[in-house]
Amino acid sequence: MSEPNNDPLESVKAVAKQTIQVGTNTPFNAIRIYQKYAMALAMSSMQPPTTQCMVTRINASS
């Protein structure tokens, strides 16, 4: 653990202070940016989502 008293919560806080910072290139921040981009794309269209399904039959014989 990163803290001398081996408290798991304090260890997580210490790691978070080092890695979850605005402007720092971390996986957490990259995911946040991608999530914001995906939401912007999803919310930019006023049309309802459409789904097309094709039903096909596959015959299996033994």
Secondary structure, DSSP 8 states (H G I E B T S, - for coil): --STT--HHHHHHHHHHHH--TT---HHHHHHHHHHHHHHHHHH--S---------------
